[in-house]
Amino acid sequence: MPARILYDGRESWDETVKGMIRWRGILAGTFSSVVIPALLIFFSTTGAPWWADSLTWETARDAMLNGAIISLTIGAICFFGLLYLRKRTIRSLNVKYLSHQVSHKVRDWHTRLNKNPDDVSLSDALNDICNTVQNLFKELIPQKDIQVITRIISEKDGELYYTTVSRTGGLSPSRTKTSEPISADSGLARYLRDRSEGKGAIICNDIDKSIQFNILTNTQNHKNYPQEIKNLMAVGLNAWDGTDENMLGILFITSKNINVFGPKHIDCLGGVADIIAGLVSSIIIKKGNISE
């Protein structure tokens, strides 16, 4: 077939390494790694020709036993090696697929915004996109609780604040009632602005100590739900605000587990943040506010 249309890169799974890391490839590879070495060992250790009178039951039995042990060892190594390769390959394909879905959703929201701005709310758009971001990081960091939160810049009485606009469903719904805006001149917002002009990312492995050092703000939600967030990464959403480049928001990836996030996750976090920041910029400029 000279050309074809593909909608999902995960289809490449069926073509990876000529199928040797599909289930039938694993079984075929393991079987061949057991049977073929066993035959070779048997033929090479029982004399030539093996059917001659010199062959005794004792030598054949010893040869077959040794061959079986060696073959099973080789087979087990091949089986678990291929199984691990299969798992890693599927995970890699899922990560690429979900990364694409983040940009795909942002594009769709851009289209809706340009067609009918009144049909688009910042909170709806970010909730939709953050659910996909959550799935992406769950694939990157399996078997760990992963939640996503966004805070967006707002102004009140001449002061700038960052207000929670979206959060994924694994956090308590009651957080909405006690959620507090965070001043741009304190806590994480100030830390990101002062330390990296809003362009860096931060990993907090100890929330309480981060609060003591004024890196994080001790909000009412942290007091009410201290077990929900034990570890977090945060990065600024930097884009055009209509007059200048600004940190329009903050993207948080959180977990109730400890020691979840590391430097290897920063590039993925930053890439997602840049994609989301462009949409936030467009909505704020188009609608003129974030109240919807």
Disulfide bonds with the S-S distance in Angstrom:
none
